[in-house]
Amino acid sequence: AVRNLSAGEARELLHANPGIFLLDVRTPGEYQQSRLAGARLIPIDQVTSRLAEIPLERPVLVYCAVGSRSSQVAEFLSRQGAGEVYNLFGGIWGWRLRGLPVLTGGP
């Protein structure tokens, strides 16, 4: 089952669980503009072919711009057998609106 988390809840989860896999499913261009520290970029259209890169035995937090693409990917990962899957509700935009830190520029 997928759990939707607000930006505040997601931040608490990341602090409490450093082993979580943070998955960004946006485009490379979006990722270069801004991203969450420690995030791994696997664009939504590559998730199926790159599934082996996602450690389903670890908790996974998926995010995109506003939460729609990440919600689709989170549901997919849950169907693939991921135990703990979280969706960042509101995406990176909601995160930034809360004034939470993002990395910008560069690969």
PEMO-V520206 format. One record per run of one state. SS is the DSSP state (2 for helix, 1 for strand, 0 for the rest). FROM is the first residue (numbers start at 1). TO is the last residue. If there is no record, write none. Layout:
((SS;FROM;TO) (SS;FROM;TO))
//
This chain:
((0;1;1) (1;2;5) (0;6;6) (2;7;16) (0;17;20) (1;21;24) (0;25;27) (2;28;33) (0;34;34) (1;35;35) (0;36;39) (1;40;41) (0;42;43) (2;44;46) (0;47;50) (2;51;53) (0;54;59) (1;60;63) (0;64;67) (2;68;79) (0;80;84) (1;85;88) (0;89;90) (2;91;97) (0;98;102) (1;103;103) (0;104;107))
//
